[in-house]
Amino acid sequence: MAALRLSPRHSPFMQLNRHVITICLIGTVIFACPIAAQQTELTDGKITDAIHQELFIDDAVSSHLIDIGVEKGIATLTGTVDNILAEERAVKLAQSVKGVRSVIDRLLVKPVARSDNEIRRDVITALAVDPVTESYEVRVNVDDGVATLTGEVQSWDEKKLCKTVTKSVKGVRKIVNNISINFTVERSDNEIKNEIEKKLKLDPYVSGYLITVEVANGNVVLDGTVGSAIEKNYAYSNCLVNGVNRVDDSGLAVNAELEDTMQKQLKFKLKSDDAIKRALKSALTWNIRTREFDIEVEVQNMIVTLDGLVDNLAAKQAAGKTARNTSGVISVNNMITVTPAALSDEEIARNVKNALIWDPILERHEITPQVRNRKVYLYGAVDNIFEKQRAAIIASNITGVADVSNEVSYAKQQRQARDEQIKSAIKDQLYWNWYTEANDVTIRVEDGIAHIGGKVDNHFERNAIVREAFDGGAHIVESKIQVSGYPREFGFRAYYNDDNELIKDYHL
């Protein structure tokens, strides 16, 4: 039997469902069958197929013009995308696939045609309406779609945020970030090392206990082992703290077969309420959107309550996300009050509307913001849940916004795969996910509903498994996954819809 393998973006059968399919040719008869759920060898060909699949099912990337080559675990992406955010997402997805040691980005960004003056005007405005970057003295120059940023800020996070805001403007095909950093306080190498080590150990996506950190004259050198290219990227980002001149991560080896179960259990072992509180308070001081505010943190039985005053919605949301990403936390009550700048509803509506128009992902959709008492109501239609969620994020990041009600609609894809195909695809997704260890996870699919049970090391792994179940084609997920080490009363049955939103839950 001869087998003809087609990438997901080339296969007409992919219009039937969202799963990797092997197209088998026997004489003149063509049929489809799911790829085996468990791979036994991380070959370059299988890694290539897995990257194709990740790009195909991700709503943030239009991957029809992306080509992928993998040699000895090094993935090279070539082709074109229509915005910088899609390029960044494509690289991140490739880095996240098990077996990928590094990603070479040769993608070309071909955005919508705009004049340099229009792009420059919108970048300047975007920086001015963000509640954090509005106070920065940043100069913008645009030449043939290349935006060059200059000026001076006080931290790596501030420099990075300026670039992030610039990415949100359509027409930008490249960013040259020449903003300089003026560290207002000198720090010793030992102070820098201690902060980096603490961040690595608290980051849920980094095996910080397997990484060594050395600092000399503000230069950071990382050594050790990580499980994926994306974990290496996260480790690098954690090193960009005040006082750091540069980071050398060439000593970090990527080993997809990393046996770090013991380290993961150590990192996520049950913490006392006081330990959780201390970790969260530190994380809030590191987050650029929350560090300027006095946010009160209370922890009782691993349940976090946040309180206090902030002047923008993005800060409140960042605090909630930071709390959820703190190991040991069961749930978060975000009681923070937003008291935004005194802008009129008309000004807020205009700024939100402009941000939606210049966004490279949403600019082709008609989304209408209405503002009442500084609360933004979004109306319109988009193509998928990713675009709906992005509309809310854009509105939340505008100065003056106190709350957002997202009424944007989208046409949900109908499930067309059989239950056995969905189950096989979910197993395949879990295998290629760099973060999950699904050996103790059970999967049953009935009428498109995935019933998942078993035991995992932490809440982040449980959430990753739920996301992969939707990527595998389920339209509802029932999760009965138990987190290791937690008392039974913390186990619960949860139902999620295909927006990955919790629709109901109750304790087991």
C-alpha positions in Angstrom: 0.0 0.0 0.0 1.3 3.4 -0.9 0.6 6.3 1.4 0.2 9.9 0.2 0.6 12.4 3.1 -0.8 15.9 2.7 -0.3 18.8 5.1 -3.6 20.0 6.6 -3.6 23.3 4.6 -3.4 21.3 1.4 -5.9 18.6 2.1 -9.5 19.0 0.9 -10.5 16.5 3.6 -9.6 19.0 6.2 -12.8 20.9 5.3 -14.7 18.0 6.9 -13.3 18.4 10.4 -10.5 20.0 12.4 -8.2 16.9 12.8 -5.1 15.6 11.3 -5.9 13.1 8.7 -3.8 10.6 6.7 -5.0 10.3 3.1 -4.4 6.7 2.0 -4.4 5.7 -1.7 -5.2 2.2 -2.8 -5.5 1.9 -6.5 -8.1 4.6 -7.4 -9.8 4.6 -4.0 -9.1 7.3 -1.5 -10.2 7.2 2.2 -9.5 9.0 5.4 -8.4 7.6 8.7 -7.2 9.3 11.9 -3.5 9.4 12.7 -2.5 7.1 15.5 -3.1 8.7 18.9 0.2 7.8 20.4 3.5 8.5 18.6 6.5 6.4 19.6 9.3 8.4 17.9 9.8 12.1 17.5 10.9 12.1 13.8 11.2 15.3 11.9 8.4 14.3 9.6 6.0 13.7 12.5 7.0 17.0 14.1 6.3 18.8 10.8 2.9 17.3 10.7 2.2 18.3 14.3 3.2 21.9 13.6 1.0 22.0 10.5 -1.9 20.8 12.6 -1.3 23.4 15.3 -1.2 26.2 12.8 -4.3 24.9 10.9 -6.6 24.7 13.9 -5.5 28.0 15.5 -7.9 30.9 14.7 -5.1 33.5 15.2 -3.1 32.3 12.2 -4.0 32.2 8.6 -1.5 29.5 7.7 -2.4 28.7 4.0 0.8 30.4 2.8 3.2 29.1 5.5 5.6 26.3 4.7 7.3 24.3 7.4 10.6 22.4 7.4 12.1 20.5 10.3 15.6 19.1 10.4 17.0 17.5 13.6 14.2 19.2 15.6 14.9 22.7 14.3 11.8 24.1 12.6 12.0 26.7 9.8 8.9 28.7 8.9 8.8 30.4 5.5 6.1 32.0 3.5 3.9 35.0 4.3 1.3 36.2 6.8 -0.7 39.4 6.8 0.3 40.9 10.2 3.0 40.8 12.8 0.7 39.2 15.4 0.1 36.2 13.1 3.9 35.9 12.6 4.5 35.9 16.4 1.7 33.4 17.0 2.9 31.0 14.3 6.4 31.0 15.9 5.0 30.4 19.3 2.8 27.5 18.2 5.8 25.9 16.5 7.9 26.3 19.6 5.2 24.7 21.7 5.2 21.4 19.7 7.0 18.5 21.5 10.3 17.7 19.9 11.0 21.2 18.5 14.4 22.4 19.7 14.4 25.8 18.0 12.4 27.8 15.4 13.9 29.8 12.6 11.5 32.6 11.6 11.7 33.4 7.9 8.1 34.5 7.6 7.5 37.7 5.6 4.7 40.0 6.8 2.7 41.5 4.0 0.1 43.7 5.7 -2.7 45.8 4.2 -1.4 48.7 2.1 -1.3 52.0 4.1 0.8 55.1 3.9 3.7 55.5 6.4 2.0 58.7 7.7 -1.2 56.8 8.5 0.7 54.0 10.3 2.8 56.5 12.3 -0.3 58.5 13.3 -2.1 55.4 14.6 0.9 54.0 16.4 1.3 57.3 18.2 -2.4 57.3 19.1 -2.3 53.7 20.2 0.6 54.5 22.6 -1.3 57.5 23.9 -4.6 55.7 24.7 -3.0 52.8 26.5 -3.2 53.5 30.3 0.5 52.5 30.8 2.3 53.7 27.7 0.5 57.1 27.6 3.1 58.5 30.0 6.1 57.4 28.0 8.2 59.7 25.9 8.5 57.5 22.8 9.2 58.7 19.3 7.9 56.9 16.2 9.2 56.8 12.7 7.8 54.7 9.9 9.5 53.9 6.6 8.0 51.5 4.1 5.9 49.9 6.9 8.9 49.5 9.3 8.2 51.2 12.6 11.2 52.4 14.5 10.7 53.3 18.2 13.1 55.5 20.1 13.1 57.2 23.4 13.8 56.2 27.0 12.0 54.1 29.5 12.9 52.6 32.9 12.5 48.9 32.5 12.6 46.0 30.1 8.8 45.5 30.6 8.1 49.1 29.5 10.2 48.7 26.4 8.5 45.4 25.6 5.0 46.9 26.1 5.7 49.7 23.6 6.5 47.1 21.0 3.4 45.1 21.9 1.2 48.2 21.4 2.8 48.9 18.1 2.1 45.4 16.8 -1.6 46.2 17.2 -1.6 48.7 14.4 -2.4 47.4 10.9 0.1 48.2 8.2 3.2 47.6 10.4 5.3 44.9 8.8 8.4 45.1 11.1 9.3 46.8 14.3 12.8 48.1 15.2 12.8 48.8 19.0 15.6 51.2 19.7 14.1 52.4 23.0 16.9 52.7 25.6 16.5 51.7 29.2 17.6 54.0 32.0 17.6 51.9 35.2 16.9 54.5 37.9 18.3 52.2 40.7 21.6 50.3 40.5 21.3 46.7 41.5 24.0 44.2 42.4 24.5 40.9 40.5 23.3 39.0 43.5 20.0 41.0 43.6 19.4 40.3 39.9 20.2 36.6 40.3 17.9 36.2 43.3 15.0 37.8 41.5 15.5 35.8 38.3 15.7 32.5 40.3 12.5 33.4 42.1 10.6 34.2 38.9 11.8 31.0 37.3 10.6 28.9 40.2 7.2 30.7 40.3 6.5 30.5 36.6 4.1 27.6 36.0 5.5 27.0 32.5 9.2 26.7 33.4 11.0 23.9 35.2 13.0 26.5 37.1 14.6 23.9 39.4 16.5 22.5 36.3 18.0 25.8 35.3 21.1 27.5 36.8 21.5 31.2 36.7 24.8 33.2 36.8 25.1 37.0 36.7 28.2 39.0 36.1 28.2 42.8 35.5 24.5 42.7 34.7 25.0 39.9 32.1 22.9 36.8 32.7 24.0 33.3 31.6 21.5 30.4 31.8 22.4 26.7 31.9 20.5 23.5 32.3 17.7 21.7 30.5 14.2 22.6 29.4 11.5 20.4 27.8 10.6 22.6 24.8 11.6 25.6 22.7 8.7 27.6 24.2 9.8 26.8 27.7 13.3 28.1 26.8 11.6 31.3 25.5 9.7 31.7 28.8 12.9 31.2 30.7 14.6 33.9 28.7 11.8 36.4 29.2 11.9 35.8 33.0 15.5 37.1 33.0 14.7 40.5 31.6 14.5 42.3 35.0 15.9 45.7 36.0 19.6 45.9 35.9 20.1 43.2 33.2 22.2 44.2 30.2 21.8 41.0 28.1 20.8 37.3 28.5 22.7 34.3 27.1 20.5 31.2 27.0 22.7 29.2 24.6 23.6 26.9 27.5 19.9 25.8 27.9 19.4 22.4 26.2 16.0 21.4 24.9 15.1 17.8 25.7 11.6 16.7 24.7 11.9 13.5 26.8 12.7 15.5 29.9 11.7 13.5 33.0 10.7 16.3 35.3 7.7 14.8 37.0 9.4 15.0 40.4 10.4 18.6 39.8 6.9 19.5 38.6 5.4 18.0 41.7 7.9 19.9 43.8 7.1 23.2 42.2 3.3 22.7 42.5 3.2 21.0 45.9 0.4 22.3 48.1 1.4 25.7 49.6 0.1 27.3 52.7 -2.1 30.3 52.3 0.7 32.6 53.5 3.1 31.1 50.9 0.5 31.7 48.2 0.0 35.3 49.3 3.7 36.0 49.3 4.2 34.5 45.9 1.2 36.5 44.4 2.3 39.8 46.0 5.7 39.3 44.3 4.1 38.5 41.0 1.9 41.6 41.1 5.0 43.8 41.6 6.6 42.2 38.5 3.6 42.8 36.2 3.9 46.1 34.4 0.1 46.7 34.5 -0.3 46.0 38.3 2.9 47.1 40.0 1.9 50.7 40.4 -1.2 49.9 42.5 -1.7 48.8 46.1 -3.7 45.6 45.5 -4.9 43.8 48.6 -4.4 40.0 48.6 -6.2 37.7 50.9 -5.9 33.9 50.7 -8.1 31.4 52.6 -8.1 27.7 51.8 -6.2 28.4 48.6 -8.9 30.8 47.4 -7.6 34.3 46.5 -9.6 37.5 47.0 -8.2 40.6 45.3 -9.3 44.1 46.5 -8.3 47.7 46.0 -8.4 50.5 43.5 -6.9 50.7 40.0 -7.4 53.4 37.4 -7.9 51.1 34.4 -9.6 47.8 33.5 -6.5 46.2 32.0 -4.9 46.4 35.5 -7.8 44.6 37.1 -7.8 41.9 34.5 -4.0 41.5 34.7 -4.2 41.1 38.5 -6.8 38.4 38.1 -4.8 36.5 35.5 -1.6 36.8 37.7 -3.5 35.3 40.6 -4.9 32.4 38.5 -1.3 31.7 37.3 0.0 31.4 40.9 0.6 27.8 41.9 -1.5 26.5 44.7 -4.5 28.8 43.9 -7.8 27.1 43.5 -10.0 30.0 42.4 -9.9 33.8 42.4 -12.5 36.4 43.5 -11.6 39.7 41.8 -13.2 42.5 43.8 -10.8 45.2 42.5 -12.6 48.5 41.8 -11.8 50.4 38.6 -11.9 54.2 38.9 -10.8 55.3 35.4 -9.7 58.7 34.1 -12.4 61.3 33.7 -13.1 60.9 30.0 -16.5 61.4 28.5 -18.4 58.4 27.1 -18.0 59.9 23.6 -14.2 60.1 23.9 -14.0 56.5 25.1 -16.2 55.3 22.3 -14.1 57.1 19.7 -10.9 55.7 21.1 -12.2 52.1 21.3 -13.6 52.4 17.7 -10.3 53.7 16.4 -8.4 50.9 18.1 -10.7 48.3 16.6 -10.3 49.8 13.1 -6.5 49.9 13.2 -6.2 46.4 14.7 -4.6 44.1 12.0 -6.9 41.2 13.0 -10.2 42.9 13.4 -10.0 45.8 10.9 -12.0 43.9 8.3 -15.0 43.4 10.7 -17.7 46.0 11.6 -17.6 46.1 15.4 -19.6 48.9 17.0 -18.8 50.1 20.6 -21.4 51.9 22.6 -20.4 53.4 26.0 -22.6 54.1 28.9 -21.2 55.4 32.2 -17.7 54.3 31.0 -18.8 50.7 30.3 -18.2 49.6 26.8 -20.8 47.4 25.0 -19.4 45.7 21.9 -21.7 44.7 19.0 -21.0 43.1 15.6 -20.0 39.8 14.1 -16.6 38.1 13.6 -15.4 34.8 12.4 -14.4 32.9 15.5 -14.1 33.0 19.3 -10.5 34.3 19.1 -11.6 37.4 17.3 -14.5 37.9 19.7 -12.1 37.7 22.7 -9.6 40.0 21.0 -12.3 42.7 20.6 -12.8 42.7 24.4 -9.1 42.8 25.1 -8.7 45.8 22.8 -11.5 47.7 24.5 -10.1 46.8 28.0 -6.7 48.3 27.2 -8.1 51.7 26.4 -7.8 54.5 29.0 -11.1 55.5 30.6 -12.8 52.1 30.3 -14.3 50.7 33.5 -15.9 47.5 32.2 -16.7 45.7 29.0 -19.7 43.7 27.9 -18.9 41.7 24.8 -22.0 41.1 22.7 -20.0 40.3 19.5 -21.3 37.2 17.8 -19.7 34.6 15.5 -20.8 31.6 13.5 -19.8 28.4 15.4 -18.4 25.6 13.4 -20.6 22.5 13.3 -19.1 19.2 14.5 -18.7 16.8 11.5 -16.2 14.2 12.9 -17.2 10.9 14.4 -16.7 10.3 18.1 -13.9 7.9 17.5 -12.1 10.5 15.3 -12.5 13.1 18.0 -11.1 10.8 20.7 -8.1 9.9 18.5 -7.5 13.6 17.7 -7.6 14.6 21.4 -5.1 11.9 22.2 -2.9 13.2 19.4 -3.2 16.8 20.6 -2.2 15.8 24.1 0.8 13.8 22.9 2.2 16.8 21.0 1.5 19.3 23.7 4.8 20.2 25.4 3.2 20.8 28.8 0.9 17.8 29.3 1.7 14.3 30.5 -1.5 12.5 29.7 -0.5 9.0 30.8 -3.0 9.1 33.7 -5.8 10.8 31.7 -8.9 8.9 30.5 -10.9 10.1 27.5 -14.4 9.1 26.4 -16.4 10.8 23.6 -20.1 10.5 23.2 -22.1 12.6 20.7 -19.3 15.1 20.5 -19.0 15.5 24.2 -15.5 14.7 25.6 -15.6 13.2 29.1 -12.1 13.5 30.6 -10.9 12.0 33.9 -7.8 10.9 35.6 -5.1 12.7 37.6 -2.6 15.4 36.7 0.2 17.3 38.6 -1.4 20.8 38.7 -4.2 23.0 37.6 -2.3 24.4 34.6 -2.0 21.0 33.2 -5.7 20.3 33.7 -6.6 23.5 31.9 -4.3 22.6 29.1 -6.0 19.3 28.6 -9.4 20.9 28.4 -8.1 23.3 25.7 -6.6 20.4 23.7 -10.0 18.6 23.9 -11.6 21.5 22.1 -8.8 21.6 19.5 -9.4 17.9 19.0 -13.0 18.6 18.0 -15.2 18.3 21.1 -18.0 20.9 21.4 -18.5 20.3 25.1 -15.9 19.0 27.6 -16.8 17.4 30.9 -13.7 17.5 33.1 -13.4 15.3 36.1 -9.6 15.6 36.3 -8.2 15.4 39.8 -5.1 17.4 40.7 -2.5 15.3 42.5 -2.1 16.1 46.2 -5.3 18.1 46.6 -7.9 16.8 49.0 -10.9 15.2 47.3 -13.1 18.1 48.2 -11.2 20.2 45.7 -12.1 17.8 42.9 -15.0 19.0 40.8 -16.9 18.1 37.6 -16.9 21.0 35.2 -18.6 21.5 31.9 -17.2 23.8 29.3 -18.7 25.0 26.0 -16.9 25.3 22.7 -15.8 28.9 23.7 -13.9 27.1 26.5 -16.1 28.9 29.0 -17.2 27.3 32.1 -21.0 26.7 31.9 -21.5 24.9 35.2 -19.5 23.1 37.8 -20.0 21.3 41.1 -17.9 19.3 43.5 -17.6 15.6 43.1 
